[in-house]
């Protein structure tokens, strides 16, 4: 532990705040805010906020947090100062919690995605952070994944040849998980335009359907996002088809499959993809990389890998996809 660690307030004491790591070995890579801040060693979990008394007490005991409050307003009234505020509350609470967090004037806010349920509200709060000179990091976690960083460079340098198409599969809501997918694809392929949307699938959230969508990137790059169903199993996978092979992110980045072009052993004169290799991904490093990026942004002025501005790009597309899907449903014959 460094002599002057950055003081952290965690708002919400659920799964992503710390519970996913509470039953895991301390030697395993952390998946949560508390786990990553603790493992990094340059942060001090000073205070947590959670309205459920038992959940808050369990969190405080698990992570050695000395002070806890039932609401973020209590944290404001306590007079404490925090360098970092982590917003890990349910998405429907983000707008309120971000608004109050601004009053605490931290150096940085680290918020779970999506920032809010409304694009207009997200844009307003991002602007409020900018005007208040408060850094805003958003946990679109693939932006902190070393495999994704390498893939960006590989695409730019043409190591797989020309990118021909992208196919993604996701479930559990266009805003909840689809925003992750859209953020990742825009990071890798650049700006996209919506060509066509499909019929919404209400597989988990009443107000956030999973929606298939056909997009186009630069030079009419075809990008298709298709749907699984959350009642079956979780899925978040992406295939990139190149002129020299195909690369697939599996299980959200826990694994990657690489296939290269070879001459067919069955059909003379044809070229096909080989059986390829499946390797473990570096996605489990993402939370540690995120807090490391946060520390560097606060102490060295390094750019944040995931910002409010980049989050707006993904949410703007989510809102337009949802609008078009709703209009399409209304226009269908009854």
C-alpha positions in Angstrom: 0.0 0.0 0.0 1.4 3.4 -0.9 1.6 6.1 1.8 -1.1 8.4 0.4 -3.7 6.2 -1.3 -6.6 7.8 -3.2 -9.8 7.7 -1.1 -12.7 5.9 -2.7 -16.4 6.0 -2.1 -18.4 3.1 -3.6 -22.1 3.7 -4.2 -24.0 0.4 -4.3 -22.7 -2.8 -2.7 -24.0 -5.4 -5.2 -22.3 -7.8 -7.6 -20.1 -5.5 -9.7 -19.2 -3.4 -6.6 -17.6 -6.4 -4.9 -19.9 -9.5 -4.4 -18.6 -11.3 -7.5 -15.2 -11.4 -5.9 -16.2 -12.0 -2.2 -16.1 -15.9 -2.5 -13.1 -16.0 -4.8 -9.4 -16.3 -3.8 -7.5 -13.1 -3.3 -4.9 -14.5 -5.7 -7.4 -14.5 -8.6 -7.8 -11.5 -10.9 -10.6 -9.3 -9.7 -13.9 -8.7 -11.5 -15.2 -5.9 -9.3 -14.6 -2.3 -8.3 -13.7 -3.2 -4.7 -11.5 -6.2 -5.8 -9.6 -4.1 -8.3 -9.1 -1.1 -6.1 -7.9 -3.4 -3.3 -5.6 -5.4 -5.5 -4.1 -2.3 -7.1 -2.9 -1.0 -3.7 -3.0 2.7 -4.6 -6.6 3.3 -3.4 -8.3 3.2 0.0 -11.9 2.0 0.2 -13.0 4.6 2.7 -16.8 4.6 2.5 -19.6 2.7 0.9 -23.3 3.5 0.3 -26.0 0.8 0.3 -29.7 1.1 1.4 -29.9 -2.6 2.3 -28.4 -2.8 5.8 -27.3 -6.5 5.7 -25.8 -6.1 2.2 -23.9 -3.0 3.3 -22.6 -4.7 6.5 -21.5 -7.8 4.5 -19.7 -5.6 2.0 -17.9 -3.6 4.8 -16.8 -6.8 6.5 -15.6 -8.4 3.3 -13.5 -5.4 2.1 -12.6 -3.8 5.3 -14.5 -0.6 4.7 -14.6 1.4 7.9 -17.7 3.6 7.2 -21.0 3.0 5.5 -24.1 5.0 4.8 -27.7 4.2 3.6 -27.7 6.9 1.0 -25.3 9.1 -1.0 -26.9 12.1 0.6 -25.6 10.9 4.0 -22.1 10.8 2.5 -22.5 14.4 1.3 -23.6 15.5 4.8 -20.8 13.6 6.5 -18.2 16.1 5.4 -15.9 13.5 4.0 -13.8 14.1 0.8 -13.2 11.4 -1.8 -10.8 11.4 -4.7 -12.8 8.7 -6.6 -16.5 7.9 -6.5 -17.5 4.5 -8.0 -21.1 4.3 -9.1 -22.2 0.7 -8.9 -25.9 1.1 -8.1 -28.6 -0.1 -10.5 -28.8 1.7 -13.8 -32.1 3.4 -12.8 -30.3 5.0 -9.9 -27.3 6.3 -11.9 -28.8 9.7 -12.8 -29.6 10.5 -9.1 -26.3 9.2 -7.8 -24.2 11.0 -10.4 -26.1 14.2 -9.6 -25.3 13.9 -5.9 -21.7 12.7 -6.6 -21.0 16.0 -8.4 -21.8 17.8 -5.2 -18.9 15.9 -3.5 -16.5 17.3 -6.0 -14.2 14.2 -6.4 -11.3 14.2 -8.9 -12.9 11.4 -10.8 -16.2 9.4 -11.1 -16.1 5.8 -12.3 -19.5 4.8 -13.3 -21.0 1.5 -14.5 -22.5 1.4 -17.9 -24.8 2.7 -19.2 -24.4 6.1 -17.6 -28.2 6.7 -17.4 -31.4 5.3 -19.0 -31.8 8.5 -21.1 -29.5 9.9 -23.7 -30.5 13.5 -22.9 -29.7 12.9 -19.2 -26.4 11.2 -20.0 -25.4 14.2 -22.2 -26.4 16.6 -19.5 -24.4 14.8 -16.8 -21.3 14.4 -19.0 -21.4 18.1 -19.6 -21.8 18.8 -15.9 -18.7 16.7 -15.2 -16.8 18.6 -17.8 -17.8 22.0 -16.4 -16.9 20.9 -12.9 -13.5 19.6 -14.1 -14.3 16.1 -12.8 -12.9 13.2 -14.8 -15.6 10.7 -15.8 -14.7 7.1 -16.6 -17.3 4.6 -17.8 -16.9 0.8 -17.3 -17.3 -0.3 -20.9 -14.8 -3.0 -19.9 -13.5 -4.2 -23.3 -11.9 -0.8 -23.7 -9.6 -1.9 -20.8 -8.9 -5.4 -22.3 -5.3 -5.9 -23.6 -6.6 -8.3 -26.3 -8.8 -5.5 -27.7 -5.9 -3.0 -27.5 -3.7 -5.4 -29.6 -6.6 -6.1 -32.0 -6.9 -2.3 -32.7 -3.2 -2.2 -33.7 -3.5 -5.4 -35.7 -6.4 -4.0 -37.7 -4.7 -0.6 -38.3 -1.5 -2.4 -39.4 -3.3 -4.9 -41.6 -1.9 -8.0 -39.9 -5.1 -9.9 -40.8 -5.5 -8.3 -44.1 -8.6 -6.3 -45.1 -11.6 -6.4 -42.7 -14.5 -7.8 -44.6 -17.3 -8.0 -42.1 -18.2 -8.1 -38.4 -20.9 -10.3 -36.8 -21.9 -9.9 -33.2 -24.3 -11.8 -31.0 -25.7 -10.5 -27.7 -28.7 -10.6 -25.4 -30.3 -9.0 -22.4 -31.1 -5.6 -23.8 -29.9 -3.2 -26.4 -28.9 -0.6 -23.8 -27.8 -3.0 -21.1 -25.6 -5.3 -23.2 -26.0 -4.0 -26.7 -24.3 -0.7 -25.7 -21.2 -2.8 -24.8 -21.3 -4.4 -28.2 -21.8 -1.1 -30.1 -19.1 0.5 -28.0 -16.6 -2.3 -28.8 -17.4 -2.4 -32.5 -17.1 1.4 -32.8 -13.8 1.2 -31.1 -12.5 -1.4 -33.6 -14.2 -0.2 -36.8 -14.9 3.5 -36.3 -18.1 5.4 -37.0 -21.2 3.4 -38.1 -24.5 4.1 -39.7 -27.7 2.2 -39.0 -29.1 0.5 -42.1 -31.9 -1.6 -40.8 -33.3 -2.9 -37.5 -35.2 -6.1 -36.7 -38.0 -7.0 -34.4 -37.3 -6.5 -30.7 -36.9 -9.5 -28.4 -38.1 -8.9 -24.9 -35.8 -11.4 -23.2 -35.1 -9.7 -19.8 -36.0 -6.1 -19.4 -39.5 -4.8 -20.0 -38.2 -1.4 -21.2 -34.9 -2.5 -22.8 -35.5 -5.1 -25.6 -32.7 -7.0 -27.4 -32.8 -5.8 -31.0 -31.1 -7.2 -34.1 -29.5 -4.5 -36.3 -27.6 -4.2 -39.6 -25.1 -1.4 -39.6 -22.4 -0.1 -42.0 -19.0 1.2 -41.2 -16.4 3.0 -43.3 -16.4 1.9 -47.0 -19.8 0.1 -46.5 -18.3 -2.4 -44.0 -21.2 -4.8 -43.2 -21.8 -5.1 -39.4 -24.6 -7.4 -38.2 -25.6 -7.7 -34.6 -27.9 -10.7 -34.0 -29.7 -11.8 -30.9 -29.7 -14.6 -28.4 -32.3 -15.0 -25.7 -31.4 -14.2 -22.1 -33.7 -17.0 -20.8 -31.4 -19.6 -22.6 -28.0 -18.4 -21.5 -25.7 -15.4 -21.5 -23.9 -14.7 -24.8 -21.6 -11.9 -25.9 -19.5 -12.9 -28.9 -17.9 -11.1 -31.9 -16.5 -12.5 -35.1 -14.3 -10.4 -37.4 -13.9 -11.8 -40.9 -10.7 -10.7 -42.6 -9.1 -11.4 -46.0 -6.5 -13.5 -44.4 -8.5 -15.3 -41.7 -11.2 -15.0 -39.1 -11.0 -13.9 -35.4 -13.7 -14.7 -32.9 -14.1 -13.3 -29.4 -15.9 -16.0 -27.3 -17.5 -15.9 -23.9 -17.3 -12.1 -23.7 -13.5 -12.1 -24.2 -12.6 -15.0 -21.9 -11.4 -16.8 -25.0 -10.4 -16.0 -28.6 -10.4 -18.3 -31.6 -8.0 -17.6 -34.4 -8.3 -19.2 -37.9 -6.0 -18.6 -40.9 -6.4 -19.2 -44.6 -4.9 -22.5 -46.0 -5.2 -24.5 -49.2 -8.1 -27.0 -49.0 -7.0 -30.6 -48.6 -10.4 -31.7 -50.0 -11.2 -29.4 -52.9 -8.2 -28.6 -55.1 -7.8 -25.0 -55.9 -10.0 -23.8 -53.0 -8.7 -21.8 -50.0 -10.4 -22.4 -46.7 -10.0 -21.5 -43.0 -8.0 -23.9 -40.9 -9.2 -25.5 -37.6 -7.5 -22.7 -35.8 -6.5 -22.3 -32.2 -8.5 -21.3 -29.2 -6.6 -19.4 -26.5 -7.5 -17.9 -23.2 -8.2 -14.2 -23.4 -7.0 -11.4 -21.2 -10.4 -10.0 -20.3 -10.0 -11.0 -16.6 -7.3 -8.2 -16.5 -9.8 -5.6 -17.5 -10.8 -4.3 -14.0 -7.2 -4.0 -12.9 -6.4 -2.2 -16.1 -9.3 0.1 -15.6 -8.2 1.2 -12.1 -4.7 1.5 -13.4 -5.9 3.8 -16.2 -7.9 5.8 -13.6 -4.8 6.2 -11.4 -2.7 7.4 -14.3 -5.4 9.8 -15.5 -5.6 11.3 -12.1 -1.9 11.5 -11.3 -0.2 11.8 -14.7 -2.8 13.3 -16.9 -3.0 10.2 -19.1 -6.2 9.9 -21.3 -9.0 7.7 -20.0 -9.7 4.7 -22.2 -13.5 5.0 -21.7 -15.1 8.4 -21.2 -18.5 10.0 -21.0 -18.0 11.2 -24.5 -17.4 7.7 -25.9 -20.3 6.4 -23.8 -22.6 9.0 -25.5 -21.7 7.6 -28.9 -22.9 4.1 -28.0 -26.0 5.3 -26.1 -27.0 7.6 -29.1 -27.0 4.5 -31.3 -28.9 2.5 -28.8 -31.6 5.1 -28.6 -31.9 5.5 -32.4 -32.1 1.7 -32.8 -34.8 1.5 -30.2 -36.7 4.3 -31.8 -36.6 2.7 -35.2 -37.6 -0.7 -33.9 -40.6 0.9 -32.1 -41.6 2.7 -35.3 -41.3 -0.5 -37.3 -43.5 -2.4 -34.9 -46.1 0.3 -35.1 -46.1 0.3 -38.8 -46.6 -3.5 -39.1 -50.1 -4.6 -40.1 -52.2 -5.6 -37.2 
